[in-house]
Amino acid sequence: MLHLINLASVRALEEKLGRTVDPVRFRANIIIDGAEPFSELDWTGHPVQAGEAAMTVVERTERCAATNVEPGTGVRDLQLPRQLMGLYGHTDFGIYLRVDRGGRISTGDALSISHKRTAV
C-alpha cells in the first residue's frame, strides 16, 4: 500500500487552523498538488496512474495521534484527529493506494484518475 496526500488539502487545513502544518506529519509516499482540496477523499475505488505505476484507491486514511507530533522537533503541538473531526466531521486525511502494476514514479509525473469505478 502507498499513502497519498494532496497539498491543496494541507493548505485548506492550515487556513482553518490558522497555522502551518508540515505535510511530513502525514507520512505520505506520494504528495500531489493541483487537485481541489479534499477531492482525493472521493476517489475510493478509482484507478490511478502515476509515472509507470498503476494503482487503485482503496480507502481514505483515518488519522491517528501520530499526526499530533511536529516532525522536526517531536513536540506534540496539535491534536489533528480531534481538529479534523471538529472541522469536517471525520478524521480522514489522505488516501491509501493499492499498487496494481509497479513502476517508477518521479517528481513532476502527472497523476491521472479514471472516472470509471473499479471493484476494490
N, CA, C and O atoms as CSV, one atom per row, in Angstrom:
chain,resi,resn,atom,element,x,y,z
A,1,MET,N,N,0.832,-1.183,0.000
A,1,MET,CA,C,0.000,0.000,0.000
A,1,MET,C,C,0.879,1.249,0.000
A,1,MET,O,O,1.942,1.285,0.619
A,2,LEU,N,N,0.414,2.248,-0.696
A,2,LEU,CA,C,1.045,3.557,-0.683
A,2,LEU,C,C,0.067,4.553,-0.082
A,2,LEU,O,O,-1.147,4.349,-0.112
A,3,HIS,N,N,0.611,5.628,0.462
A,3,HIS,CA,C,-0.223,6.660,1.057
A,3,HIS,C,C,-0.023,7.957,0.283
A,3,HIS,O,O,1.110,8.361,0.021
A,4,LEU,N,N,-1.123,8.606,-0.080
A,4,LEU,CA,C,-1.094,9.834,-0.865
A,4,LEU,C,C,-1.779,10.956,-0.090
A,4,LEU,O,O,-2.835,10.752,0.508
A,5,ILE,N,N,-1.168,12.145,-0.103
A,5,ILE,CA,C,-1.840,13.341,0.387
A,5,ILE,C,C,-1.804,14.417,-0.687
A,5,ILE,O,O,-0.977,14.388,-1.598
A,6,ASN,N,N,-2.715,15.357,-0.557
A,6,ASN,CA,C,-2.916,16.439,-1.502
A,6,ASN,C,C,-2.496,17.747,-0.818
A,6,ASN,O,O,-3.060,18.104,0.216
A,7,LEU,N,N,-1.524,18.458,-1.374
A,7,LEU,CA,C,-1.071,19.704,-0.765
A,7,LEU,C,C,-2.174,20.754,-0.688
A,7,LEU,O,O,-2.157,21.593,0.213
A,8,ALA,N,N,-3.127,20.726,-1.609
A,8,ALA,CA,C,-4.253,21.669,-1.527
A,8,ALA,C,C,-5.073,21.402,-0.269
A,8,ALA,O,O,-5.597,22.335,0.339
A,9,SER,N,N,-5.186,20.141,0.123
A,9,SER,CA,C,-5.900,19.797,1.360
A,9,SER,C,C,-5.110,20.278,2.571
A,9,SER,O,O,-5.692,20.758,3.544
A,10,VAL,N,N,-3.789,20.151,2.515
A,10,VAL,CA,C,-2.948,20.650,3.609
A,10,VAL,C,C,-3.137,22.158,3.748
A,10,VAL,O,O,-3.298,22.664,4.858
A,11,ARG,N,N,-3.119,22.875,2.628
A,11,ARG,CA,C,-3.285,24.329,2.678
A,11,ARG,C,C,-4.669,24.717,3.213
A,11,ARG,O,O,-4.789,25.678,3.973
A,12,ALA,N,N,-5.707,23.981,2.823
A,12,ALA,CA,C,-7.064,24.265,3.324
A,12,ALA,C,C,-7.132,24.030,4.832
A,12,ALA,O,O,-7.760,24.803,5.555
A,13,LEU,N,N,-6.493,22.976,5.301
A,13,LEU,CA,C,-6.452,22.700,6.738
A,13,LEU,C,C,-5.687,23.800,7.470
A,13,LEU,O,O,-6.115,24.262,8.528
A,14,GLU,N,N,-4.561,24.216,6.909
A,14,GLU,CA,C,-3.783,25.308,7.518
A,14,GLU,C,C,-4.627,26.571,7.661
A,14,GLU,O,O,-4.580,27.251,8.686
A,15,GLU,N,N,-5.394,26.872,6.626
A,15,GLU,CA,C,-6.235,28.065,6.661
A,15,GLU,C,C,-7.261,27.970,7.797
A,15,GLU,O,O,-7.479,28.939,8.524
A,16,LYS,N,N,-7.880,26.811,7.943
A,16,LYS,CA,C,-8.874,26.613,9.014
A,16,LYS,C,C,-8.225,26.687,10.400
A,16,LYS,O,O,-8.810,27.232,11.335
A,17,LEU,N,N,-7.013,26.135,10.524
A,17,LEU,CA,C,-6.335,26.102,11.820
A,17,LEU,C,C,-5.615,27.410,12.140
A,17,LEU,O,O,-5.311,27.692,13.300
A,18,GLY,N,N,-5.342,28.210,11.098
A,18,GLY,CA,C,-4.625,29.454,11.306
A,18,GLY,C,C,-3.156,29.250,11.635
A,18,GLY,O,O,-2.548,30.061,12.335
A,19,ARG,N,N,-2.589,28.163,11.128
A,19,ARG,CA,C,-1.164,27.883,11.360
A,19,ARG,C,C,-0.633,26.930,10.300
A,19,ARG,O,O,-1.403,26.269,9.603
A,20,THR,N,N,0.677,26.866,10.185
A,20,THR,CA,C,1.342,25.984,9.230
A,20,THR,C,C,1.277,24.546,9.727
A,20,THR,O,O,1.430,24.273,10.917
A,21,VAL,N,N,1.044,23.626,8.779
A,21,VAL,CA,C,1.050,22.193,9.073
A,21,VAL,C,C,2.038,21.542,8.112
A,21,VAL,O,O,1.832,21.563,6.898
A,22,ASP,N,N,3.103,20.966,8.648
A,22,ASP,CA,C,4.117,20.311,7.821
A,22,ASP,C,C,3.520,19.056,7.194
A,22,ASP,O,O,3.066,18.176,7.925
A,23,PRO,N,N,3.505,18.938,5.848
A,23,PRO,CA,C,2.960,17.752,5.195
A,23,PRO,C,C,3.642,16.448,5.622
A,23,PRO,O,O,3.040,15.378,5.528
A,24,VAL,N,N,4.886,16.527,6.086
A,24,VAL,CA,C,5.615,15.331,6.531
A,24,VAL,C,C,4.876,14.651,7.681
A,24,VAL,O,O,5.003,13.442,7.877
A,25,ARG,N,N,4.116,15.414,8.428
A,25,ARG,CA,C,3.317,14.911,9.543
A,25,ARG,C,C,2.431,13.727,9.124
A,25,ARG,O,O,2.127,12.858,9.942
A,26,PHE,N,N,2.021,13.695,7.857
A,26,PHE,CA,C,1.090,12.683,7.369
A,26,PHE,C,C,1.778,11.458,6.782
A,26,PHE,O,O,1.102,10.515,6.371
A,27,ARG,N,N,3.102,11.452,6.733
A,27,ARG,CA,C,3.909,10.302,6.325
A,27,ARG,C,C,3.464,9.687,4.989
A,27,ARG,O,O,3.250,8.479,4.880
A,28,ALA,N,N,3.334,10.544,3.992
A,28,ALA,CA,C,2.879,10.087,2.676
A,28,ALA,C,C,4.032,9.561,1.837
A,28,ALA,O,O,5.172,10.001,1.983
A,29,ASN,N,N,3.723,8.619,0.961
A,29,ASN,CA,C,4.666,8.159,-0.053
A,29,ASN,C,C,4.572,9.016,-1.310
A,29,ASN,O,O,5.556,9.202,-2.026
A,30,ILE,N,N,3.365,9.538,-1.567
A,30,ILE,CA,C,3.108,10.353,-2.756
A,30,ILE,C,C,2.424,11.634,-2.300
A,30,ILE,O,O,1.431,11.598,-1.574
A,31,ILE,N,N,2.969,12.766,-2.738
A,31,ILE,CA,C,2.377,14.067,-2.430
A,31,ILE,C,C,2.037,14.726,-3.756
A,31,ILE,O,O,2.896,14.884,-4.624
A,32,ILE,N,N,0.768,15.110,-3.904
A,32,ILE,CA,C,0.325,15.745,-5.149
A,32,ILE,C,C,-0.033,17.201,-4.881
A,32,ILE,O,O,-0.260,17.604,-3.740
A,33,ASP,N,N,-0.079,17.975,-5.952
A,33,ASP,CA,C,-0.550,19.347,-5.890
A,33,ASP,C,C,-1.312,19.611,-7.174
A,33,ASP,O,O,-0.969,19.079,-8.230
A,34,GLY,N,N,-2.341,20.428,-7.082
A,34,GLY,CA,C,-3.107,20.765,-8.283
A,34,GLY,C,C,-4.529,20.252,-8.256
A,34,GLY,O,O,-5.364,20.749,-9.012
A,35,ALA,N,N,-4.839,19.281,-7.418
A,35,ALA,CA,C,-6.219,18.807,-7.287
A,35,ALA,C,C,-6.962,19.730,-6.325
A,35,ALA,O,O,-6.339,20.435,-5.532
A,36,GLU,N,N,-8.271,19.726,-6.394
A,36,GLU,CA,C,-9.078,20.518,-5.470
A,36,GLU,C,C,-8.868,20.005,-4.046
A,36,GLU,O,O,-8.645,18.811,-3.845
A,37,PRO,N,N,-8.938,20.901,-3.057
A,37,PRO,CA,C,-8.779,20.452,-1.670
A,37,PRO,C,C,-9.783,19.353,-1.319
A,37,PRO,O,O,-10.979,19.480,-1.586
A,38,PHE,N,N,-9.292,18.304,-0.734
A,38,PHE,CA,C,-10.065,17.166,-0.237
A,38,PHE,C,C,-10.766,16.351,-1.324
A,38,PHE,O,O,-11.530,15.440,-1.004
A,39,SER,N,N,-10.524,16.657,-2.600
A,39,SER,CA,C,-11.154,15.876,-3.672
A,39,SER,C,C,-10.694,14.423,-3.641
A,39,SER,O,O,-11.434,13.529,-4.053
A,40,GLU,N,N,-9.471,14.180,-3.155
A,40,GLU,CA,C,-8.928,12.818,-3.092
A,40,GLU,C,C,-9.765,11.906,-2.205
A,40,GLU,O,O,-9.738,10.687,-2.376
A,41,LEU,N,N,-10.502,12.472,-1.269
A,41,LEU,CA,C,-11.324,11.651,-0.372
A,41,LEU,C,C,-12.485,10.989,-1.101
A,41,LEU,O,O,-13.110,10.072,-0.569
A,42,ASP,N,N,-12.778,11.448,-2.317
A,42,ASP,CA,C,-13.866,10.864,-3.115
A,42,ASP,C,C,-13.367,9.909,-4.199
A,42,ASP,O,O,-14.143,9.506,-5.065
A,43,TRP,N,N,-12.104,9.547,-4.166
A,43,TRP,CA,C,-11.524,8.711,-5.214
A,43,TRP,C,C,-11.553,7.218,-4.904
A,43,TRP,O,O,-11.053,6.431,-5.708
A,44,THR,N,N,-12.111,6.801,-3.787
A,44,THR,CA,C,-12.101,5.377,-3.431
A,44,THR,C,C,-12.704,4.537,-4.556
A,44,THR,O,O,-13.782,4.835,-5.069
A,45,GLY,N,N,-11.979,3.478,-4.928
A,45,GLY,CA,C,-12.412,2.580,-5.986
A,45,GLY,C,C,-11.947,2.979,-7.367
A,45,GLY,O,O,-12.125,2.218,-8.318
A,46,HIS,N,N,-11.356,4.152,-7.502
A,46,HIS,CA,C,-10.927,4.634,-8.816
A,46,HIS,C,C,-9.496,4.206,-9.137
A,46,HIS,O,O,-8.633,4.203,-8.259
A,47,PRO,N,N,-9.246,3.846,-10.398
A,47,PRO,CA,C,-7.883,3.578,-10.845
A,47,PRO,C,C,-7.087,4.877,-10.955
A,47,PRO,O,O,-7.621,5.917,-11.339
A,48,VAL,N,N,-5.807,4.800,-10.613
A,48,VAL,CA,C,-4.909,5.944,-10.648
A,48,VAL,C,C,-3.645,5.529,-11.395
A,48,VAL,O,O,-3.130,4.428,-11.204
A,49,GLN,N,N,-3.160,6.420,-12.240
A,49,GLN,CA,C,-1.911,6.191,-12.965
A,49,GLN,C,C,-0.949,7.305,-12.597
A,49,GLN,O,O,-1.308,8.482,-12.651
A,50,ALA,N,N,0.264,6.945,-12.224
A,50,ALA,CA,C,1.318,7.931,-11.947
A,50,ALA,C,C,2.622,7.347,-12.459
A,50,ALA,O,O,3.014,6.251,-12.059
A,51,GLY,N,N,3.294,8.070,-13.339
A,51,GLY,CA,C,4.512,7.536,-13.927
A,51,GLY,C,C,4.207,6.199,-14.591
A,51,GLY,O,O,3.266,6.093,-15.377
A,52,GLU,N,N,5.000,5.184,-14.275
A,52,GLU,CA,C,4.801,3.847,-14.840
A,52,GLU,C,C,3.870,2.987,-13.990
A,52,GLU,O,O,3.523,1.877,-14.394
A,53,ALA,N,N,3.459,3.479,-12.820
A,53,ALA,CA,C,2.688,2.678,-11.870
A,53,ALA,C,C,1.187,2.848,-12.071
A,53,ALA,O,O,0.694,3.943,-12.340
A,54,ALA,N,N,0.483,1.736,-11.934
A,54,ALA,CA,C,-0.979,1.727,-11.946
A,54,ALA,C,C,-1.448,1.308,-10.561
A,54,ALA,O,O,-0.973,0.317,-10.007
A,55,MET,N,N,-2.376,2.064,-10.013
A,55,MET,CA,C,-2.845,1.821,-8.651
A,55,MET,C,C,-4.361,1.946,-8.606
A,55,MET,O,O,-4.992,2.413,-9.555
A,56,THR,N,N,-4.928,1.522,-7.488
A,56,THR,CA,C,-6.348,1.710,-7.220
A,56,THR,C,C,-6.475,2.308,-5.833
A,56,THR,O,O,-5.816,1.866,-4.892
A,57,VAL,N,N,-7.333,3.326,-5.709
A,57,VAL,CA,C,-7.586,3.924,-4.403
A,57,VAL,C,C,-8.435,2.952,-3.603
A,57,VAL,O,O,-9.543,2.599,-4.007
A,58,VAL,N,N,-7.903,2.523,-2.461
A,58,VAL,CA,C,-8.553,1.503,-1.639
A,58,VAL,C,C,-9.443,2.128,-0.574
A,58,VAL,O,O,-10.582,1.701,-0.383
A,59,GLU,N,N,-8.922,3.149,0.126
A,59,GLU,CA,C,-9.711,3.756,1.193
A,59,GLU,C,C,-9.095,5.074,1.623
A,59,GLU,O,O,-7.946,5.383,1.307
A,60,ARG,N,N,-9.889,5.837,2.350
A,60,ARG,CA,C,-9.424,7.072,2.958
A,60,ARG,C,C,-8.571,6.724,4.173
A,60,ARG,O,O,-8.735,5.664,4.777
A,61,THR,N,N,-7.663,7.622,4.522
A,61,THR,CA,C,-6.771,7.393,5.653
A,61,THR,C,C,-7.340,8.044,6.902
A,61,THR,O,O,-7.450,9.267,6.988
A,62,GLU,N,N,-7.697,7.217,7.859
A,62,GLU,CA,C,-8.160,7.718,9.147
A,62,GLU,C,C,-6.935,8.059,9.984
A,62,GLU,O,O,-6.078,7.206,10.218
A,63,ARG,N,N,-6.853,9.310,10.435
A,63,ARG,CA,C,-5.652,9.778,11.116
A,63,ARG,C,C,-5.641,9.378,12.585
A,63,ARG,O,O,-6.679,9.284,13.241
A,64,CYS,N,N,-4.423,9.145,13.077
A,64,CYS,CA,C,-4.219,8.743,14.470
A,64,CYS,C,C,-3.396,9.810,15.187
A,64,CYS,O,O,-3.042,10.832,14.599
A,65,ALA,N,N,-3.101,9.568,16.440
A,65,ALA,CA,C,-2.383,10.524,17.276
A,65,ALA,C,C,-0.966,10.816,16.788
A,65,ALA,O,O,-0.385,11.824,17.191
A,66,ALA,N,N,-0.393,9.972,15.937
A,66,ALA,CA,C,0.965,10.231,15.432
A,66,ALA,C,C,1.037,11.564,14.689
A,66,ALA,O,O,2.098,12.187,14.654
A,67,THR,N,N,-0.067,12.009,14.098
A,67,THR,CA,C,-0.070,13.279,13.363
A,67,THR,C,C,-0.048,14.487,14.296
A,67,THR,O,O,0.114,15.618,13.836
A,68,ASN,N,N,-0.207,14.264,15.588
A,68,ASN,CA,C,-0.145,15.363,16.558
A,68,ASN,C,C,1.278,15.864,16.761
A,68,ASN,O,O,1.482,16.956,17.292
A,69,VAL,N,N,2.261,15.074,16.343
A,69,VAL,CA,C,3.677,15.366,16.613
A,69,VAL,C,C,4.296,16.152,15.462
A,69,VAL,O,O,4.199,15.749,14.302
A,70,GLU,N,N,4.931,17.272,15.789
A,70,GLU,CA,C,5.650,18.071,14.798
A,70,GLU,C,C,6.905,17.299,14.415
A,70,GLU,O,O,7.735,17.009,15.277
A,71,PRO,N,N,7.063,16.956,13.118
A,71,PRO,CA,C,8.149,16.063,12.711
A,71,PRO,C,C,9.557,16.585,12.979
A,71,PRO,O,O,10.461,15.788,13.231
A,72,GLY,N,N,9.767,17.877,12.933
A,72,GLY,CA,C,11.108,18.421,13.134
A,72,GLY,C,C,11.573,18.421,14.576
A,72,GLY,O,O,12.764,18.274,14.851
A,73,THR,N,N,10.637,18.584,15.496
A,73,THR,CA,C,11.003,18.723,16.908
A,73,THR,C,C,10.547,17.567,17.787
A,73,THR,O,O,11.090,17.363,18.873
A,74,GLY,N,N,9.557,16.811,17.332
A,74,GLY,CA,C,9.000,15.740,18.153
A,74,GLY,C,C,8.013,16.240,19.199
A,74,GLY,O,O,7.536,15.462,20.025
A,75,VAL,N,N,7.706,17.527,19.169
A,75,VAL,CA,C,6.777,18.125,20.135
A,75,VAL,C,C,5.344,17.840,19.700
A,75,VAL,O,O,4.997,17.988,18.528
A,76,ARG,N,N,4.518,17.431,20.658
A,76,ARG,CA,C,3.080,17.259,20.394
A,76,ARG,C,C,2.444,18.644,20.449
A,76,ARG,O,O,2.176,19.172,21.528
A,77,ASP,N,N,2.207,19.221,19.280
A,77,ASP,CA,C,1.741,20.598,19.221
A,77,ASP,C,C,0.353,20.767,18.611
A,77,ASP,O,O,-0.183,21.875,18.605
A,78,LEU,N,N,-0.231,19.701,18.103
A,78,LEU,CA,C,-1.576,19.734,17.524
A,78,LEU,C,C,-2.351,18.500,17.975
A,78,LEU,O,O,-1.769,17.502,18.400
A,79,GLN,N,N,-3.633,18.586,17.878
A,79,GLN,CA,C,-4.497,17.426,18.095
A,79,GLN,C,C,-5.283,17.230,16.799
A,79,GLN,O,O,-6.491,17.460,16.741
A,80,LEU,N,N,-4.564,16.801,15.767
A,80,LEU,CA,C,-5.152,16.765,14.426
A,80,LEU,C,C,-6.389,15.886,14.305
A,80,LEU,O,O,-7.376,16.344,13.730
A,81,PRO,N,N,-6.404,14.653,14.808
A,81,PRO,CA,C,-7.652,13.889,14.659
A,81,PRO,C,C,-8.849,14.612,15.278
A,81,PRO,O,O,-9.929,14.636,14.687
A,82,ARG,N,N,-8.674,15.184,16.427
A,82,ARG,CA,C,-9.766,15.917,17.083
A,82,ARG,C,C,-10.158,17.151,16.270
A,82,ARG,O,O,-11.342,17.453,16.122
A,83,GLN,N,N,-9.155,17.863,15.744
A,83,GLN,CA,C,-9.446,19.057,14.957
A,83,GLN,C,C,-10.111,18.707,13.628
A,83,GLN,O,O,-11.021,19.411,13.191
A,84,LEU,N,N,-9.667,17.626,12.982
A,84,LEU,CA,C,-10.323,17.179,11.754
A,84,LEU,C,C,-11.779,16.824,12.022
A,84,LEU,O,O,-12.661,17.181,11.240
A,85,MET,N,N,-12.032,16.127,13.118
A,85,MET,CA,C,-13.404,15.751,13.465
A,85,MET,C,C,-14.257,16.999,13.687
A,85,MET,O,O,-15.388,17.074,13.206
A,86,GLY,N,N,-13.724,17.966,14.407
A,86,GLY,CA,C,-14.466,19.190,14.666
A,86,GLY,C,C,-14.735,20.014,13.415
A,86,GLY,O,O,-15.807,20.601,13.272
A,87,LEU,N,N,-13.763,20.058,12.513
A,87,LEU,CA,C,-13.887,20.868,11.308
A,87,LEU,C,C,-14.692,20.196,10.199
A,87,LEU,O,O,-15.478,20.846,9.510
A,88,TYR,N,N,-14.488,18.879,10.032
A,88,TYR,CA,C,-15.037,18.188,8.861
A,88,TYR,C,C,-15.974,17.023,9.191
A,88,TYR,O,O,-16.593,16.453,8.292
A,89,GLY,N,N,-16.080,16.671,10.468
A,89,GLY,CA,C,-16.971,15.573,10.856
A,89,GLY,C,C,-16.378,14.188,10.652
A,89,GLY,O,O,-17.093,13.189,10.732
A,90,HIS,N,N,-15.085,14.119,10.389
A,90,HIS,CA,C,-14.375,12.843,10.245
A,90,HIS,C,C,-12.894,13.092,10.523
A,90,HIS,O,O,-12.460,14.240,10.615
A,91,THR,N,N,-12.124,12.016,10.656
A,91,THR,CA,C,-10.684,12.146,10.919
A,91,THR,C,C,-9.843,11.732,9.720
A,91,THR,O,O,-8.663,11.417,9.878
A,92,ASP,N,N,-10.420,11.726,8.531
A,92,ASP,CA,C,-9.732,11.269,7.322
A,92,ASP,C,C,-8.880,12.382,6.719
A,92,ASP,O,O,-9.307,13.530,6.599
A,93,PHE,N,N,-7.648,11.993,6.341
A,93,PHE,CA,C,-6.758,12.924,5.650
A,93,PHE,C,C,-5.792,12.085,4.841
A,93,PHE,O,O,-4.914,11.426,5.399
A,94,GLY,N,N,-5.951,12.107,3.520
A,94,GLY,CA,C,-5.133,11.281,2.626
A,94,GLY,C,C,-5.875,10.024,2.231
A,94,GLY,O,O,-6.967,9.741,2.723
A,95,ILE,N,N,-5.249,9.267,1.321
A,95,ILE,CA,C,-5.845,8.027,0.831
A,95,ILE,C,C,-4.776,6.953,0.689
A,95,ILE,O,O,-3.595,7.242,0.500
A,96,TYR,N,N,-5.228,5.702,0.787
A,96,TYR,CA,C,-4.356,4.558,0.554
A,96,TYR,C,C,-4.557,4.041,-0.865
A,96,TYR,O,O,-5.683,3.960,-1.356
A,97,LEU,N,N,-3.452,3.694,-1.515
A,97,LEU,CA,C,-3.455,3.173,-2.874
A,97,LEU,C,C,-2.889,1.753,-2.880
A,97,LEU,O,O,-1.861,1.481,-2.260
A,98,ARG,N,N,-3.562,0.869,-3.578
A,98,ARG,CA,C,-3.026,-0.478,-3.818
A,98,ARG,C,C,-2.281,-0.433,-5.148
A,98,ARG,O,O,-2.804,0.080,-6.138
A,99,VAL,N,N,-1.083,-0.960,-5.172
A,99,VAL,CA,C,-0.296,-0.991,-6.409
A,99,VAL,C,C,-0.749,-2.192,-7.231
A,99,VAL,O,O,-0.625,-3.337,-6.797
A,100,ASP,N,N,-1.274,-1.919,-8.417
A,100,ASP,CA,C,-1.730,-2.973,-9.329
A,100,ASP,C,C,-0.644,-3.346,-10.331
A,100,ASP,O,O,-0.541,-4.502,-10.742
A,101,ARG,N,N,0.161,-2.368,-10.720
A,101,ARG,CA,C,1.314,-2.604,-11.589
A,101,ARG,C,C,2.413,-1.655,-11.123
A,101,ARG,O,O,2.262,-0.435,-11.188
A,102,GLY,N,N,3.494,-2.215,-10.663
A,102,GLY,CA,C,4.601,-1.403,-10.170
A,102,GLY,C,C,5.315,-0.680,-11.290
A,102,GLY,O,O,5.199,-1.044,-12.460
A,103,GLY,N,N,6.045,0.335,-10.921
A,103,GLY,CA,C,6.820,1.092,-11.891
A,103,GLY,C,C,7.339,2.360,-11.253
A,103,GLY,O,O,6.926,2.733,-10.155
A,104,ARG,N,N,8.237,3.012,-11.943
A,104,ARG,CA,C,8.874,4.226,-11.435
A,104,ARG,C,C,7.889,5.393,-11.440
A,104,ARG,O,O,7.177,5.625,-12.416
A,105,ILE,N,N,7.870,6.122,-10.319
A,105,ILE,CA,C,7.150,7.390,-10.205
A,105,ILE,C,C,8.194,8.431,-9.838
A,105,ILE,O,O,8.961,8.248,-8.893
A,106,SER,N,N,8.220,9.522,-10.590
A,106,SER,CA,C,9.221,10.569,-10.362
A,106,SER,C,C,8.544,11.897,-10.068
A,106,SER,O,O,7.399,12.129,-10.453
A,107,THR,N,N,9.273,12.761,-9.378
A,107,THR,CA,C,8.787,14.114,-9.129
A,107,THR,C,C,8.412,14.760,-10.452
A,107,THR,O,O,9.182,14.728,-11.411
A,108,GLY,N,N,7.224,15.345,-10.495
A,108,GLY,CA,C,6.761,16.016,-11.706
A,108,GLY,C,C,5.904,15.153,-12.602
A,108,GLY,O,O,5.292,15.667,-13.539
A,109,ASP,N,N,5.839,13.833,-12.342
A,109,ASP,CA,C,4.970,12.966,-13.140
A,109,ASP,C,C,3.513,13.378,-12.952
A,109,ASP,O,O,3.100,13.768,-11.860
A,110,ALA,N,N,2.753,13.286,-14.020
A,110,ALA,CA,C,1.320,13.554,-13.944
A,110,ALA,C,C,0.631,12.392,-13.234
A,110,ALA,O,O,1.061,11.243,-13.331
A,111,LEU,N,N,-0.434,12.712,-12.525
A,111,LEU,CA,C,-1.268,11.697,-11.890
A,111,LEU,C,C,-2.637,11.785,-12.541
A,111,LEU,O,O,-3.220,12.866,-12.622
A,112,SER,N,N,-3.151,10.658,-13.003
A,112,SER,CA,C,-4.476,10.669,-13.616
A,112,SER,C,C,-5.384,9.689,-12.880
A,112,SER,O,O,-4.965,8.604,-12.477
A,113,ILE,N,N,-6.631,10.102,-12.719
A,113,ILE,CA,C,-7.637,9.299,-12.036
A,113,ILE,C,C,-8.723,8.982,-13.044
A,113,ILE,O,O,-9.292,9.882,-13.663
A,114,SER,N,N,-9.005,7.712,-13.206
A,114,SER,CA,C,-10.079,7.312,-14.101
A,114,SER,C,C,-11.402,7.542,-13.392
A,114,SER,O,O,-11.525,7.281,-12.195
A,115,HIS,N,N,-12.383,8.027,-14.122
A,115,HIS,CA,C,-13.705,8.253,-13.523
A,115,HIS,C,C,-14.519,6.973,-13.479
A,115,HIS,O,O,-15.620,6.944,-12.931
A,116,LYS,N,N,-13.968,5.912,-14.064
A,116,LYS,CA,C,-14.643,4.616,-14.038
A,116,LYS,C,C,-14.285,3.934,-12.717
A,116,LYS,O,O,-13.109,3.718,-12.426
A,117,ARG,N,N,-15.283,3.602,-11.931
A,117,ARG,CA,C,-15.046,2.914,-10.666
A,117,ARG,C,C,-14.714,1.447,-10.944
A,117,ARG,O,O,-15.256,0.834,-11.864
A,118,THR,N,N,-13.838,0.916,-10.151
A,118,THR,CA,C,-13.493,-0.499,-10.246
A,118,THR,C,C,-13.783,-1.157,-8.910
A,118,THR,O,O,-13.866,-0.477,-7.886
A,119,ALA,N,N,-13.934,-2.452,-8.911
A,119,ALA,CA,C,-14.131,-3.182,-7.662
A,119,ALA,C,C,-12.848,-3.159,-6.850
A,119,ALA,O,O,-11.757,-3.297,-7.403
A,120,VAL,N,N,-12.970,-2.989,-5.572
A,120,VAL,CA,C,-11.792,-2.943,-4.700
A,120,VAL,C,C,-11.724,-4.222,-3.901
A,120,VAL,O,O,-10.808,-4.401,-3.098
